[in-house]
Amino acid sequence: MYQNTFFRNNPTRKILALLTGLCLAVCAGLPLPVYAAPQQTALSVSAKSAILVNAADGTALWAKGADEKRPMASTTKIMTALLTLEAAACSDRTVEITQDMVCVEGSSMGLQAGDRISLSGLAAGMLSTSGNDAANAAAYALAGGPVAFAEKMNRRAKELGMTHTHFVTPSGLDDDNHYSTASDMAKLACAAMKNETFATLVSQKKSKVKFIQPACTQTFTNHNKLLSMYRGCIGVKTGFTKKAGRCLVSCAERNGVRLIVVTLNAPDDWKDHQILLDYGFTRLQSVVPDDSSYAVSLPLVGGCTSQVQVKGEQGSPLIIPKGARLQRCVELPHFLYAPLESGDPVGRISYRLNGREIGHTILTAGPADVKSAPKKNIFQFVAGFFSSLFQ
């Protein structure tokens, strides 16, 4: 895996590799958490369907009827806003509002025919005050109308693995063929929260939206009360219709752990989410692998020096459950080949949960005189290598 040009261009050194072996892996268990089997703890929630997931990898920590198809009301706008913001990232063009765009019932950001507003402004309107007019306007602006826009929504749903979802309306108004599941909406929320602009918008209790025509700035209050009710809440979206009932997708973060909760048809959704988020934060923790103190010396073949230092680094945070063990495996070759530059990757330390790798750090060559030595024949190479092992 960590071969340099020495292997590719020198058949003599390939023979040496066959003689001595390619890689040494040293694995050890560490007193760090590992994913255990999902626990179906007896939590009491009002929702007909609910799910709690680790936002880092989408792993479900608790679920109730999570794969049952249900209407999802205005949580639909998570998809509409995500597509709108992705288009705005390429060209945040101005949209001139038409009568067709605002001919939609329900919640509104107050758009009127003749208004001019940016795509990102429409996204802010649909995520804060849940403007159906903003969602409808985006559908016309990006696809010519709700029907064609729904095709874009369903195409993205398929890409995200939302296998039990079908979108019909950009706003989430009721339709017999407009449905999703708690599990699918969690997948959507995990993806949407990776979009920095989306994540910023849904975390704000109030959003200021600039209009080009009329030239003004309006402030909209976010319908998501969890932003004030729950410590660490950073999103995401509310929803309600008579058919769907109260729907809510939330995201909260504490001590590096980020959780997503989805409830569909939940009469007491604010309480449901606090219960599930509290439970989730008791299950997980963030661990940062730190291999910056790791150092080892390896034989160097074909260089002007016989040894080269290898050093480790600090890795990215790993979100893992409490109360188990994490396996740490050092993966290094038995020896290295010149030419080699300081900082070149020569191995790695992998971290595994129940045999599945969840992260790693890179091992690199340290400062050394690692230029190629004058060419030798195969006997000189073999003799020199074995001699270096006993120095």
Buried (B, 14 or more C-beta within 10 A) or exposed (E): EBEBEBBEEBEBBBEBBEEBEEEEEEEEEEEBBBBEEEEEEEBEBBBBBBBBBBBBEBBBBBBBBBEBBBBBBBBBBBBBBBBBBBBBEEEBEEBBBBEEBBEBEBBBBEBEEEBBBBBBBBBBBBBBBBBBBBBBBBBBBBBEBBEEBBEBBBEBBEEBEBEBBBBBBBBBBEBEEBBBBBBBBBBBBBBBBEBEBBBEBBBBEEBEBEBBEEEEEBEBEBBBBBBEEBEBBBBBBBBBBEBBBBBBBBBBBBEBBBBBBBBBBBEEBBBBBBBBBEBBBEBBBBBEBEBEEBEBEBBBBBBEEBBBBBBBBEBEBBBBBEEBBBBBBBBBBEBBBBBBEEEBEBBBBBBBBEEEEBBBBBBBBBEBEBEBBEEEEEEEBBEBBEEBEEE
